Amino acid sequence: MLGTLQMSPGGLGGVGGALGALSELVPTFTGRIAVTFAIGLATMALLARTDRIHAAAPDRLPSTVWHLLVTLGTMFVAATAGVTIVGLWGLSDELLGVFGQNYGPETLVRTGISLLFLIGAYTMTGLVRQLAEELAETRSSIGEHEGEIAFRVGQVTLYLLALTIILALWNVNVGGILVGAGFLGIVVGMAARQTLGAMLAGFVLMFSRPFEISDWIQVGEYEGIVTDITIVNTRIQTFDGEYVMIPNDVVSSESLVNRSRKGRLRIEVEVGVDYDADPEHAAQVAKRAVSKLDDPMNVPTPQVVLKRLDDSAVVLGVRYWIDNPSARRKWRSKTAVIGAVKEALEAEDIKIPFPQRELMGRAEEGGFVLAGEERSAEPQVEPTPDGGDS
């Protein structure tokens, strides 16, 4: 049977002594703060360039091997930085005390298995990303954002599963951790219920897909083009050039209008014609004028309907469709339709009347009568100043 590895100056005891010497090299509090800040800054700078290092894979190595080496190197650098900071502040004894005094083959086996689970989880997340990207490319029902969400959920699930197995391997009370995490989840949920509500609504929006990026939508009083969809909020650019971030729980609770979903949009322009004009003839004139324009679609054909009898005019509704709707196309087409209809009606001597009112009068008999009184059948005779009747 293999013996255990005792802590000695040549073993882990030597590592502890080296870590303890770091605190003697920088004895002042201010110096330790400065060195800690420098180590943290250098480590964060390295971690920020991890993606670039992954992308700079050499041709002589398989990409999987290179990604694995970069990941292991990053983990080693981060662990080394953490251990160095621990030694700098004189906490090396507490660190080594966590692992106990005896290190035998069983500890090495557990360490190796733990690393294998971490490496396996990292490798599996790469496969999950490839699967999500392939599904997004081959299936129209799954967009880029849905694929990203599926990847993130799979990534978190794999890492949590690997962490649970590793904790159980080291005989850590997983049940106690889960109970504590449950209570922590309740506290966090109570404190951040609005944010969690927005996140849940974001998941619903991702998979129900009521709109996509570049769609023209209206949410409550906000109208514009969707520029980004995140877990927490939806960002739109209004036609005034403003960027608006709407929480997803607001998006899911408000009435939503998507003007781009069908790829076409019906627009209506109202025009009033004089009561002396023939409304059917005016409708035909307006329809012919719209049919000659480029923006309105030929199928469905433009229509003109009689809408109502207004105070000054008979109101016609000029209805037409445009494809690939956008705010610019909508206003451009409305401008063209209004100009063409006005010109066509004027050419046919059909008047578009201004608002007008008729004033009429009638003779009032019987004098002034208050509400609830009856009007006298005979005209009343007012007395003259001398007391006689006039």
C-alpha positions in Angstrom: 0.0 0.0 0.0 1.2 3.4 -0.9 2.0 5.6 2.0 0.8 9.0 2.6 2.7 12.1 1.7 3.6 13.9 4.9 4.1 17.6 4.9 7.8 18.4 5.0 10.1 21.2 3.9 10.6 19.4 0.6 6.8 18.8 0.1 3.8 20.9 0.8 5.4 22.2 4.0 8.0 23.9 1.7 5.2 25.4 -0.3 3.6 26.7 2.9 7.0 28.2 4.0 7.4 29.9 0.6 3.9 31.4 0.9 4.7 32.5 4.4 7.8 34.2 3.2 5.7 36.4 0.9 4.2 38.2 3.9 7.7 39.0 5.2 8.7 40.5 1.8 5.8 43.0 2.0 5.3 43.7 5.7 3.3 46.9 5.4 -0.5 47.1 5.0 -0.2 49.7 2.2 2.3 47.6 0.3 0.1 44.5 0.5 -2.9 46.5 -0.8 -0.8 47.8 -3.8 0.6 44.3 -4.6 -2.8 42.7 -4.3 -4.3 45.3 -6.7 -1.5 44.8 -9.2 -1.9 41.0 -9.1 -5.7 41.3 -9.6 -5.3 43.9 -12.4 -2.8 41.6 -14.2 -5.0 38.6 -13.8 -8.1 40.4 -15.1 -6.1 41.7 -18.1 -5.1 38.1 -18.9 -8.6 36.8 -18.5 -10.0 39.6 -20.7 -7.7 38.4 -23.6 -8.6 34.8 -23.2 -10.9 34.9 -26.3 -8.1 36.3 -28.4 -5.8 33.6 -27.2 -8.4 31.0 -28.1 -8.8 32.5 -31.5 -5.0 32.5 -32.2 -4.9 28.7 -32.5 -1.7 27.4 -34.3 -2.1 25.3 -37.4 0.1 22.5 -36.0 -2.3 21.8 -33.1 -5.9 20.6 -33.3 -8.3 23.3 -32.1 -9.7 21.2 -29.3 -6.2 20.6 -27.9 -5.4 24.3 -28.1 -8.6 25.3 -26.4 -8.0 22.8 -23.6 -4.4 24.0 -23.1 -5.5 27.6 -23.0 -8.3 26.8 -20.5 -5.9 24.8 -18.2 -3.3 27.6 -18.5 -5.9 30.2 -17.6 -7.1 28.1 -14.6 -3.4 27.7 -13.4 -2.7 31.4 -13.7 -5.9 32.3 -11.8 -5.1 29.7 -9.1 -1.5 30.9 -8.8 -2.7 34.5 -8.4 -5.1 33.5 -5.7 -2.6 31.4 -3.7 0.0 34.3 -4.0 -2.5 36.7 -2.6 -3.3 34.3 0.3 0.4 34.0 1.1 0.9 37.7 0.8 -1.6 38.3 3.6 -0.1 35.5 5.8 -3.1 33.1 5.4 -1.1 30.1 4.0 -1.6 28.1 7.2 -5.3 28.4 7.0 -5.3 27.5 3.3 -3.2 24.3 3.9 -5.3 23.5 6.9 -8.4 23.1 4.8 -6.9 20.1 3.0 -5.5 18.4 6.2 -2.1 17.2 7.0 -1.9 13.9 5.1 -2.0 13.6 1.3 -2.1 10.1 0.0 -3.0 8.3 -3.3 -6.7 8.8 -2.6 -6.4 12.6 -2.6 -4.5 12.5 -5.9 -7.1 10.3 -7.4 -9.9 12.6 -6.3 -8.0 15.6 -7.6 -7.5 13.9 -11.0 -11.2 12.9 -11.2 -12.3 16.4 -10.3 -10.1 17.8 -13.1 -11.5 15.3 -15.5 -15.1 16.3 -14.7 -14.2 20.0 -15.1 -12.5 19.3 -18.4 -15.5 17.2 -19.5 -18.0 19.9 -18.6 -16.0 22.4 -20.6 -15.7 20.1 -23.6 -19.4 19.4 -23.5 -20.3 23.1 -23.5 -18.4 23.4 -26.7 -20.5 20.6 -28.2 -23.7 22.3 -26.9 -22.7 25.5 -28.6 -22.1 23.7 -31.9 -25.4 22.0 -31.6 -27.2 25.3 -30.9 -25.6 27.0 -33.9 -26.5 24.1 -36.2 -30.1 24.2 -35.1 -30.3 27.9 -35.6 -28.9 27.6 -39.1 -31.1 24.6 -40.2 -34.4 25.4 -38.5 -36.3 28.7 -39.2 -38.2 28.2 -35.9 -35.0 28.7 -33.9 -33.3 32.1 -34.2 -30.0 33.4 -33.1 -31.2 34.5 -29.7 -33.0 31.2 -29.0 -29.8 29.4 -29.8 -27.8 31.6 -27.4 -30.3 31.0 -24.6 -30.3 27.3 -25.2 -26.5 27.3 -25.1 -26.3 29.3 -21.8 -28.9 27.1 -20.1 -27.0 24.0 -21.2 -23.7 25.5 -20.1 -25.0 26.4 -16.6 -26.6 22.9 -16.3 -23.4 21.1 -17.2 -21.2 23.1 -14.8 -23.7 22.7 -11.9 -23.8 18.9 -12.6 -20.0 18.7 -12.6 -19.8 20.8 -9.4 -22.3 18.6 -7.6 -20.4 15.4 -8.6 -17.1 16.9 -7.5 -18.5 18.0 -4.1 -20.0 14.6 -3.5 -16.6 13.1 -4.5 -14.9 15.1 -1.7 -17.6 14.1 0.8 -19.0 17.6 1.0 -22.6 17.8 2.4 -24.4 18.6 -0.8 -27.8 18.5 1.0 -26.8 21.3 3.3 -25.5 23.4 0.4 -28.8 22.9 -1.5 -30.8 23.9 1.6 -28.7 27.0 2.0 -29.0 27.8 -1.7 -32.8 27.3 -1.4 -33.0 29.8 1.5 -30.7 32.2 -0.4 -32.8 31.8 -3.5 -35.9 32.8 -1.5 -34.2 35.9 -0.1 -32.8 36.9 -3.5 -36.2 36.3 -5.1 -37.9 38.6 -2.6 -35.3 41.3 -3.0 -35.1 41.2 -6.8 -38.6 40.0 -7.8 -39.0 42.7 -10.4 -35.7 41.7 -12.1 -36.5 38.0 -11.9 -39.9 38.8 -13.3 -38.2 40.6 -16.3 -35.9 37.6 -16.7 -38.7 35.1 -16.8 -40.6 37.3 -19.2 -37.4 37.4 -21.3 -37.3 33.6 -21.6 -41.0 33.6 -22.6 -40.4 36.3 -25.3 -37.3 34.4 -26.6 -39.3 31.2 -27.2 -42.7 32.6 -28.1 -41.0 35.0 -30.6 -43.7 37.7 -31.0 -41.1 39.9 -32.7 -37.6 39.7 -34.1 -34.7 42.1 -34.4 -35.4 44.8 -37.1 -39.2 44.4 -36.6 -41.4 47.5 -36.4 -43.3 47.2 -33.2 -45.4 49.3 -30.9 -45.4 48.6 -27.1 -47.8 50.9 -25.3 -46.8 54.4 -26.1 -43.4 53.4 -27.6 -43.1 52.7 -31.3 -39.9 51.9 -33.3 -37.5 49.3 -34.7 -36.3 46.4 -32.4 -32.5 46.7 -32.1 -31.7 44.1 -29.4 -33.5 41.5 -27.3 -31.9 40.5 -24.0 -33.0 38.4 -21.0 -33.9 41.5 -19.0 -35.1 44.1 -21.6 -35.9 44.8 -25.2 -34.3 47.8 -26.9 -36.0 49.7 -29.7 -35.0 52.8 -31.7 -37.9 55.2 -32.1 -38.5 57.2 -35.3 -37.2 60.3 -33.5 -33.8 58.6 -33.2 -34.1 57.8 -29.5 -33.1 54.4 -28.0 -35.6 53.0 -25.5 -35.0 50.1 -23.2 -38.3 48.5 -22.1 -38.2 45.8 -19.4 -39.5 42.5 -20.7 -42.1 42.2 -18.0 -43.6 45.5 -19.3 -43.4 44.1 -22.9 -45.3 41.0 -21.9 -48.0 42.9 -20.0 -48.6 45.7 -22.5 -50.5 45.4 -25.8 -48.0 44.6 -28.5 -48.4 45.5 -32.2 -46.0 44.0 -34.7 -46.3 45.8 -38.1 -43.6 43.8 -39.8 -44.7 40.2 -39.0 -46.7 39.6 -42.2 -44.4 41.5 -44.4 -47.1 43.9 -45.5 -49.1 46.7 -44.0 -52.5 48.2 -44.8 -52.7 52.0 -44.6 -55.8 54.2 -44.8 -56.1 57.8 -45.8 -59.4 59.7 -45.2 -60.6 62.3 -47.7 -63.9 64.3 -47.6 -65.9 65.3 -50.7 -68.7 67.8 -51.0 -72.3 66.8 -50.4 -73.1 68.0 -53.9 -70.6 65.5 -55.5 -71.4 61.9 -56.5 -69.6 59.8 -53.8 -69.4 56.7 -56.0 -67.8 58.7 -58.8 -65.4 60.3 -56.3 -64.4 56.9 -55.0 -63.6 55.6 -58.5 -61.5 58.7 -59.2 -59.5 58.2 -56.0 -59.1 54.5 -56.6 -57.7 55.1 -60.1 -55.3 57.7 -58.7 -53.9 55.3 -56.1 -53.6 52.4 -58.6 -51.1 54.5 -60.7 -48.6 54.9 -57.9 -45.6 52.7 -57.3 -45.6 52.1 -53.5 -49.2 50.7 -53.1 -49.4 47.0 -53.9 -51.5 45.8 -56.8 -52.5 42.6 -54.8 -54.5 43.2 -52.7 -55.9 46.0 -54.8 -56.5 49.5 -53.4 -60.0 50.1 -52.1 -62.1 53.2 -51.5 -65.1 52.9 -49.1 -67.7 55.3 -47.9 -67.0 55.7 -44.2 -69.4 58.3 -42.7 -71.4 61.5 -43.2 -69.4 64.2 -41.5 -70.4 67.7 -40.7 -69.1 69.2 -43.9 -68.4 66.3 -46.2 -68.9 62.7 -47.1 -65.8 60.9 -45.8 -64.1 58.4 -48.1 -61.5 55.9 -46.8 -58.7 55.2 -49.2 -57.2 51.9 -48.3 -54.0 50.3 -49.8 -51.2 47.9 -48.8 -47.4 48.3 -48.9 -44.9 45.5 -48.6 -41.8 45.3 -46.4 -43.3 48.0 -44.1 -41.2 50.6 -42.5 -41.9 54.0 -41.1 -40.2 55.7 -44.0 -42.2 53.7 -46.6 -45.4 54.4 -44.7 -45.0 58.2 -44.7 -43.7 58.2 -48.2 -46.7 56.3 -49.5 -49.2 58.4 -47.6 -47.6 61.6 -49.0 -47.9 60.3 -52.5 -51.4 59.0 -52.0 -52.7 62.3 -50.5 -51.1 64.3 -53.4 -52.4 62.0 -56.1 -56.0 61.9 -54.7 -56.2 65.6 -54.3 -54.9 66.3 -57.8 -57.3 63.7 -59.3 -60.4 65.1 -57.5 -59.5 68.7 -58.5 -59.2 67.5 -62.1 -62.8 66.1 -61.9 -64.1 69.3 -60.3 -64.9 67.4 -57.1 -64.7 69.8 -54.2 -62.9 68.9 -51.0 -64.8 71.3 -48.7 -63.5 73.3 -45.8 -65.3 72.8 -42.4 -68.5 74.8 -42.6 -71.7 75.4 -40.6 -75.2 76.5 -41.6 -76.8 79.2 -39.4 -80.7 79.2 -39.5 -83.2 81.3 -37.6 -86.9 81.1 -36.8 -89.5 83.3 -35.3 -90.1 82.8 -31.6 -93.8 83.2 -30.5 -95.3 83.4 -27.0 -92.4 85.2 -25.4 -89.7 83.7 -23.2 -90.6 80.5 -21.5 -88.8 78.9 -18.5 -88.2 75.2 -18.4 -91.3 73.4 -17.0 -93.7 76.2 -17.9 -96.4 76.0 -20.6 -96.4 78.3 -23.5 -99.4 80.6 -23.6 -101.8 80.0 -26.6 -102.4 83.8 -27.1 -99.8 86.4 -27.4 -99.3 88.4 -24.2 -100.1 92.2 -24.2 -97.7 94.4 -22.3 -99.2 97.4 -20.4 -98.4 100.9 -21.4 -96.8 103.5 -19.1 -100.2 105.2 -18.5 -101.8 102.0 -17.2 -103.7 101.2 -20.4 -103.2 98.3 -22.8 -101.1 98.9 -25.9 
